[in-house]
Amino acid sequence: MPVYIFRGRNLKTNESIAGERISTSAPALAAALRREQVAPISIQEKKSAGLSWSPKRKVSQTEVAVFTRQFAVMLNAGLPLVQCLEAIGSQHPNAAFKNVLEQVRTDVESGTTLSEALSRHPKVFDSLFTNMIAAGEAGGMLDTILQRLSSFIEKIVKLKRAVRSAMIYPTIILFVAAVVVTVILWKVIPVFRTLFEGFNVELPLLTRMVVGASTIVETYILFIIAFLGLAAFGVRTFYRTEHGKHTIDRYLLRIPVLGDVLRKVAVGRFTRTLATLLTSGVPILEGLDITSRTAGNAVLEDVVRQLRRQIEEGKTLSEPMKQSGFFPPMVIQMVSVGESTGELDNMLVKVADYFEEEVDTVVANLLTIMEPIIMVVLGVIVGTIVIAMYMPLFKLIRVLSGG
């Protein structure tokens, strides 16, 4: 957002006021000054320096959850909508989020509904968020909807952290192990290779294999690094395509253990999202449409779209869920009971709670099991290299001793 330099006069004290302020536009800044009892005299956009640069922070889901919780508390206390937005935005430490909230406040002041103002910032407020806000505005229970939204976002963030914690630790350990082995092959083994060539003795098979691997790494180290970088970039670019996302998500779900965790996370997110929408008064067809766009997994996204089409044809939710093969039998049974008793939203909440607890348990067990396994594997690799290097030395000692 641009920065404006302004001059004005205080209507109460008649004092001259000058300063700089961030705003969406000059008219918006003028309106803000008038609300502060300041008559604007001149407003000019500040020219930025040609080489100036400042890092842009993204708005995290945690920040959105905190904002939603604060917003709900303020509305419940009886504060006006615009005042709530201004109070939260003016104190927010994230400049990017602060600018977004200022734009939302300006739009609401100009007569735009809150849901429409939020929908103009899809990178911060997704379709689920804006649709629930619209339902809250229509039903006159905006504070209640905001409380549900904040709880929902907090639980989704918790799910993401669980998956991240399951993947980050082994990834870091494996990366460090790969770097250590590469350095050994690149810098340490060539010293032993030169030593062995001076002795002119026949090397054991294991030693020849390690020396061969060292020669490849030493000769093609730059090509290997470039290939790995290009491969990572290629996978990332491919994942951003529609076909790539479907392909990679499908294969990730087939990976032993990890695929099971990702499936549970996807089911937990689906049931939590749909339950939150249904509880807020959003129709099931619209709820499934929103859920498909916020599923976080391309395979589940296709499944949810298929569910929506079959419900439009008159089927219950549990029938196409069973046909899809994506959902565990327990989920289908709970949904069927919920449809029969008219308590579908409550049943979906219970399913979401169950799977979130399951993910926490599985991740904790995985971390407990993987730590010693990774250490053993790393020890075997390094130990094999050490043994391979010392085997010729033992043979040479026997030869020199006349054994």
C-alpha positions in Angstrom: 0.0 0.0 0.0 1.2 3.5 -0.8 2.5 6.0 1.8 1.0 9.5 1.7 2.5 12.8 3.1 -0.3 15.0 4.4 -0.8 18.5 5.9 -4.0 19.5 7.8 -5.5 21.6 10.5 -7.0 20.4 13.8 -10.7 21.6 13.8 -10.7 21.8 17.6 -7.3 23.5 18.4 -6.7 25.1 14.9 -3.2 23.7 15.0 -1.3 22.7 11.9 -0.6 18.9 11.6 1.7 17.2 9.2 2.9 13.6 8.8 3.0 10.4 6.9 0.5 7.6 6.8 -0.3 4.4 4.9 -3.6 4.3 3.1 -5.4 2.6 0.2 -5.9 6.0 -1.5 -5.8 9.7 -1.0 -9.6 10.0 -0.6 -9.5 7.2 2.0 -6.8 9.0 4.0 -8.8 12.3 3.8 -11.9 10.5 5.2 -9.8 9.0 8.0 -8.4 12.4 8.9 -11.8 14.0 9.0 -12.9 11.3 11.4 -10.1 12.4 13.6 -11.3 16.0 13.5 -8.5 17.0 11.1 -9.3 19.1 8.0 -6.9 17.9 5.2 -5.0 20.7 3.3 -2.8 18.6 1.0 -2.2 14.9 0.5 0.6 13.6 -1.8 1.8 10.1 -2.4 5.4 9.6 -1.1 7.8 8.5 -3.8 9.7 5.4 -2.9 13.5 5.2 -3.4 14.5 3.4 -6.5 16.7 0.9 -4.8 14.8 0.5 -1.5 13.6 -3.0 -0.6 11.7 -4.4 2.3 10.8 -8.0 2.9 7.1 -8.9 2.6 5.7 -11.1 5.3 2.9 -13.5 4.5 -0.2 -13.7 6.7 -0.2 -17.0 8.6 -3.2 -19.0 9.5 -2.3 -18.6 13.2 -2.5 -14.8 12.7 -5.9 -15.1 11.0 -7.1 -17.3 13.9 -5.9 -14.8 16.5 -7.6 -11.9 14.6 -10.8 -13.9 14.3 -10.8 -14.6 18.1 -10.2 -11.0 18.9 -12.8 -9.8 16.5 -15.4 -12.2 18.0 -14.7 -10.9 21.6 -14.9 -7.3 20.5 -18.2 -7.8 18.7 -19.6 -9.7 21.6 -18.7 -6.8 23.8 -20.9 -4.5 21.7 -18.2 -2.6 19.8 -19.1 -1.4 16.3 -17.7 -3.3 13.4 -15.5 -0.6 12.0 -14.1 0.2 15.4 -13.1 -3.5 15.9 -11.3 -3.6 12.6 -9.5 -0.3 13.3 -8.5 -1.4 16.9 -7.1 -4.8 15.7 -5.4 -3.4 12.6 -3.7 -0.5 14.2 -1.9 -2.7 16.7 -1.0 -5.6 14.5 2.7 -6.3 14.2 2.5 -7.8 10.7 2.5 -4.9 8.3 1.0 -7.0 5.5 -2.0 -8.1 7.6 -2.3 -4.5 9.0 -2.6 -3.2 5.4 -5.2 -5.8 4.6 -7.3 -5.0 7.7 -7.1 -1.3 6.8 -8.4 -1.9 3.3 -11.2 -4.1 4.8 -12.1 -1.3 7.2 -12.2 1.3 4.4 -14.4 -0.9 2.3 -16.8 -1.6 5.1 -17.0 2.2 5.9 -17.9 2.8 2.2 -20.9 0.5 2.5 -19.5 -2.9 1.5 -20.5 -5.9 3.5 -17.8 -7.5 5.7 -17.9 -10.8 3.7 -17.5 -8.9 0.4 -14.6 -6.8 1.8 -12.8 -9.9 3.1 -13.4 -11.8 -0.2 -11.2 -9.1 -2.0 -8.2 -10.6 -0.2 -8.4 -14.4 -1.1 -4.7 -15.0 -0.1 -5.6 -14.2 3.5 -9.3 -15.1 3.8 -10.3 -18.1 1.7 -13.8 -19.0 0.4 -14.6 -21.0 3.6 -13.9 -17.9 5.7 -15.9 -15.4 3.6 -18.9 -17.8 3.1 -19.2 -18.3 6.8 -19.0 -14.6 7.5 -21.7 -14.1 4.9 -23.9 -16.7 6.7 -23.2 -14.9 10.0 -24.2 -11.6 8.6 -27.4 -13.0 7.1 -28.3 -14.8 10.3 -27.4 -11.9 12.6 -24.9 -14.1 14.6 -21.5 -12.8 13.3 -19.8 -13.1 16.7 -20.8 -16.7 17.1 -19.6 -17.5 13.6 -16.3 -15.8 14.3 -15.8 -17.9 17.4 -16.5 -21.1 15.4 -14.1 -19.9 12.7 -11.3 -19.2 15.1 -11.7 -22.7 16.7 -11.8 -24.3 13.3 -8.6 -22.5 12.1 -6.8 -23.3 15.3 -7.6 -27.0 14.9 -6.5 -27.0 11.2 -3.2 -25.3 12.2 -2.7 -28.0 14.8 -3.2 -30.7 12.2 -0.7 -29.1 9.8 1.8 -28.8 12.6 1.4 -32.5 13.4 2.2 -33.5 9.8 5.1 -31.0 9.6 6.6 -32.3 12.9 6.3 -35.9 11.5 8.2 -34.9 8.3 10.7 -32.2 9.4 12.7 -34.2 11.9 13.5 -37.2 9.7 14.1 -34.9 6.7 16.7 -32.9 8.7 18.4 -36.0 9.9 18.5 -37.6 6.5 19.8 -34.3 4.9 22.6 -34.0 7.5 23.5 -37.7 6.9 23.6 -37.2 3.2 25.9 -34.1 3.6 28.2 -36.0 6.0 28.5 -39.0 3.6 29.0 -36.8 0.6 31.8 -34.9 2.4 33.5 -38.2 3.4 33.3 -39.5 -0.2 34.4 -36.2 -1.6 37.3 -35.2 0.7 38.3 -38.1 3.0 38.2 -41.2 0.8 40.5 -39.7 -2.0 43.2 -39.5 0.7 42.9 -43.2 1.4 42.7 -43.9 -2.3 46.1 -42.2 -2.9 47.5 -44.2 0.0 46.2 -47.5 -1.4 47.6 -46.8 -4.9 51.1 -46.3 -3.4 51.0 -49.7 -1.7 50.0 -51.4 -5.0 47.9 -54.1 -3.3 44.6 -55.6 -4.5 41.7 -54.0 -2.7 38.7 -55.9 -1.2 35.4 -55.7 -3.1 33.8 -53.4 -0.4 36.7 -51.0 -0.6 36.6 -50.9 -4.4 32.9 -50.1 -4.2 33.4 -47.2 -1.8 36.4 -45.9 -3.7 34.3 -46.1 -7.0 31.5 -44.1 -5.3 34.1 -41.6 -4.1 35.5 -41.2 -7.6 32.0 -40.5 -9.0 31.2 -37.9 -6.3 34.6 -36.2 -6.7 34.3 -36.0 -10.5 30.7 -35.1 -10.8 29.9 -33.2 -7.5 28.8 -30.0 -9.3 26.7 -32.0 -11.8 25.1 -33.9 -8.9 24.2 -30.7 -7.0 22.8 -29.1 -10.2 20.8 -32.2 -10.9 19.3 -32.4 -7.4 18.5 -28.6 -7.6 16.8 -29.0 -11.0 14.9 -32.1 -9.9 13.6 -30.2 -6.8 12.6 -27.2 -8.9 11.0 -29.6 -11.5 8.9 -31.4 -8.9 7.8 -28.1 -7.3 6.8 -26.7 -10.7 5.0 -29.9 -11.7 3.1 -29.9 -8.4 1.8 -26.4 -9.2 0.0 -27.8 -12.2 -3.4 -29.5 -12.0 -2.2 -32.8 -13.3 1.0 -32.7 -11.2 -0.9 -32.0 -7.9 -3.2 -34.9 -8.5 -0.4 -37.3 -9.4 1.9 -36.4 -6.5 -1.0 -36.4 -3.9 -2.1 -39.8 -5.2 1.4 -41.3 -4.8 1.9 -39.7 -1.4 -1.3 -41.4 -0.1 0.2 -44.8 -1.2 3.4 -44.4 0.8 3.4 -46.8 3.8 2.7 -45.1 7.1 3.0 -41.6 5.8 0.1 -42.1 3.4 -2.0 -43.3 6.3 -1.2 -40.2 8.3 -1.9 -37.9 5.3 -5.3 -39.7 4.7 -6.3 -39.2 8.3 -5.3 -35.6 8.2 -7.4 -35.1 5.0 -10.4 -36.9 6.5 -10.1 -34.9 9.7 -9.9 -31.6 7.8 -12.9 -32.6 5.5 -15.2 -33.5 8.4 -14.1 -30.5 10.5 -14.7 -28.1 7.6 -18.1 -29.5 6.6 -19.3 -29.7 10.3 -18.3 -26.0 10.8 -20.2 -25.0 7.7 -23.3 -27.0 8.5 -23.4 -25.8 12.1 -23.2 -22.2 10.8 -26.3 -22.7 8.6 -24.6 -23.2 5.2 -26.6 -25.7 3.0 -24.9 -29.0 2.5 -24.4 -28.6 -1.3 -22.7 -25.2 -0.9 -20.8 -26.6 2.1 -19.4 -29.5 -0.1 -18.5 -27.0 -2.8 -16.5 -24.9 -0.4 -15.0 -28.0 1.2 -13.7 -29.2 -2.1 -11.9 -25.9 -2.7 -10.3 -26.0 0.7 -9.6 -29.7 1.0 -5.8 -29.4 0.8 -5.5 -32.7 -1.1 -6.3 -33.0 -4.8 -7.5 -36.6 -4.5 -10.0 -35.7 -1.7 -11.0 -32.6 -3.8 -12.2 -34.9 -6.6 -13.9 -37.2 -4.2 -15.8 -34.3 -2.6 -16.9 -33.0 -5.9 -18.2 -36.5 -6.8 -20.1 -36.5 -3.5 -21.8 -33.2 -4.3 -22.9 -34.4 -7.7 -24.5 -37.6 -6.3 -26.2 -35.7 -3.5 -27.7 -33.4 -6.2 -29.1 -36.6 -7.7 -30.9 -37.5 -4.5 -28.5 -39.8 -2.7 -27.5 -39.5 0.9 -24.0 -38.4 1.9 -23.0 -41.8 3.3 -23.7 -43.7 0.0 -21.2 -42.0 -2.3 -18.7 -41.8 0.5 -18.7 -45.6 0.7 -18.4 -45.9 -3.1 -15.5 -43.5 -3.2 -13.2 -45.9 -1.2 -11.4 -42.9 0.3 -13.1 -42.8 3.7 -12.6 -45.5 6.5 -15.7 -47.6 7.4 -16.0 -45.9 10.8 -16.5 -42.5 9.1 -19.2 -43.8 6.8 -21.0 -45.4 9.7 -20.9 -42.2 11.8 -22.2 -40.2 8.8 -25.0 -42.6 8.2 -26.1 -42.5 11.8 -25.9 -38.7 11.7 -28.1 -38.5 8.7 -30.6 -40.9 10.2 -30.9 -39.0 13.5 -30.6 -35.5 12.0 -27.3 -34.9 13.9 -24.9 -34.9 10.9 -23.0 -31.8 12.0 -22.4 -33.2 15.5 -21.3 -36.6 14.1 -18.9 -34.9 11.8 -17.4 -33.0 14.7 -16.9 -36.2 16.7 -15.3 -37.8 13.6 -12.9 -34.8 13.3 -12.0 -35.0 17.0 -11.3 -38.7 16.7 -9.0 -38.4 13.7 -7.2 -35.4 15.1 -6.4 -37.4 18.2 -5.4 -40.3 15.9 -3.0 -38.1 14.0 -1.4 -36.8 17.3 -0.9 -40.4 18.5 0.5 -41.7 15.2 2.9 -38.8 14.8 4.2 -39.2 18.4 4.7 -42.9 17.8 6.4 -42.3 14.5 8.9 -39.8 16.0 9.6 -42.3 18.8 10.3 -45.1 16.4 12.1 -43.2 13.6 14.8 -41.6 15.8 16.6 -44.9 16.6 16.0 -46.3 13.1 17.6 -43.3 11.4 20.5 -43.3 13.9 21.0 -47.1 13.2 20.9 -46.5 9.4 23.3 -43.6 9.6 25.6 -45.7 11.8 25.6 -48.6 9.4 26.4 -46.3 6.4 29.3 -44.5 8.2 30.5 -47.8 9.7 30.6 -49.5 6.4 32.7 -46.7 4.9 35.1 -46.9 7.8 35.4 -50.7 7.6 35.9 -50.5 3.8 38.8 -48.1 4.4 40.5 -50.1 7.1 40.2 -53.6 5.5 43.2 -52.9 3.1 45.3 -51.6 6.0 44.7 -54.9 7.9 45.6 -56.9 4.8 48.7 -54.8 4.3 49.8 -55.3 8.0 49.5 -59.1 7.6 51.5 -59.0 4.4 54.3 -56.9 6.0 54.4 -59.1 9.1 54.8 -62.2 6.9 51.5 -63.7 7.9 
